[in-house]
Amino acid sequence: MGTGSSTDARTGAGGESEALRELTEALGAPAPPGLAAVPPEELGVLTRALHARRETRAAGLNDAAEEALKLVPALARGPVRRILFR
């Protein structure tokens, strides 16, 4: 048994943990180098928080767009909605 067996199980081929890869995907950019030292459980919390925040923001933007469509005359709302939200 090696002393780092649990670490080896969480670490992929490039020395990067699965949790760090998931965070990097969620960010859409390389994660800051210091995050490599953060435990995988905490990276998971950060990744879930990032996803939740993006979902909240998207819902808010959809609500705002629907509210803005109320300013468009009723007959034009359908075509405007199709143009904006293809």
C-alpha positions in Angstrom: 0.0 0.0 0.0 1.3 3.4 -0.9 0.9 6.4 1.4 -0.8 8.4 -1.2 -3.3 5.8 -2.5 -6.4 8.0 -1.8 -4.8 10.9 -3.5 -3.8 8.7 -6.5 -7.4 7.6 -6.9 -8.6 11.2 -7.1 -5.8 12.3 -9.4 -5.9 11.8 -13.2 -3.2 11.4 -15.7 -2.1 15.0 -15.7 -1.9 15.2 -11.9 -5.2 17.1 -11.9 -8.1 15.9 -9.7 -11.5 15.1 -11.2 -13.0 17.9 -9.0 -10.5 20.4 -10.5 -11.3 19.3 -14.0 -15.0 19.7 -13.3 -14.4 23.2 -12.0 -12.3 24.1 -15.0 -15.1 22.9 -17.3 -17.7 25.0 -15.3 -15.4 28.0 -15.5 -14.8 27.6 -19.2 -11.2 28.6 -18.5 -8.2 27.2 -16.7 -8.7 27.3 -12.9 -6.3 29.5 -11.0 -3.2 27.5 -10.0 -3.8 27.8 -6.2 -7.0 25.8 -6.5 -5.0 22.6 -7.0 -4.3 22.7 -3.3 -8.0 22.9 -2.3 -9.6 19.6 -1.2 -11.8 17.9 -3.9 -14.9 18.2 -1.6 -14.5 21.9 -1.4 -13.9 22.2 -5.2 -17.2 20.3 -5.6 -19.0 22.8 -3.4 -17.5 25.7 -5.5 -18.5 24.0 -8.7 -22.1 23.4 -7.6 -22.3 27.0 -6.4 -21.1 28.3 -9.7 -23.7 26.2 -11.6 -26.5 27.4 -9.2 -25.5 31.0 -9.7 -25.5 30.7 -13.5 -28.9 29.1 -13.4 -30.2 31.9 -11.2 -28.8 34.5 -13.5 -30.2 32.8 -16.6 -33.7 32.7 -15.0 -33.4 36.4 -14.1 -32.4 37.3 -17.6 -35.4 35.3 -19.0 -37.8 37.0 -16.6 -36.4 40.4 -17.6 -36.7 39.6 -21.3 -40.3 38.5 -20.8 -41.0 41.7 -18.9 -39.5 43.8 -21.6 -41.7 42.1 -24.2 -44.7 43.6 -22.4 -43.5 46.9 -23.9 -43.9 45.6 -27.4 -47.4 45.9 -28.9 -49.4 42.7 -28.5 -49.6 41.9 -32.2 -45.8 42.1 -32.6 -44.8 40.1 -29.5 -44.9 36.7 -31.3 -42.6 37.7 -34.1 -40.3 39.6 -31.8 -40.1 36.7 -29.4 -39.2 34.4 -32.3 -36.5 36.7 -33.5 -35.0 37.2 -30.1 -35.2 33.7 -28.8 -34.6 31.4 -31.7 
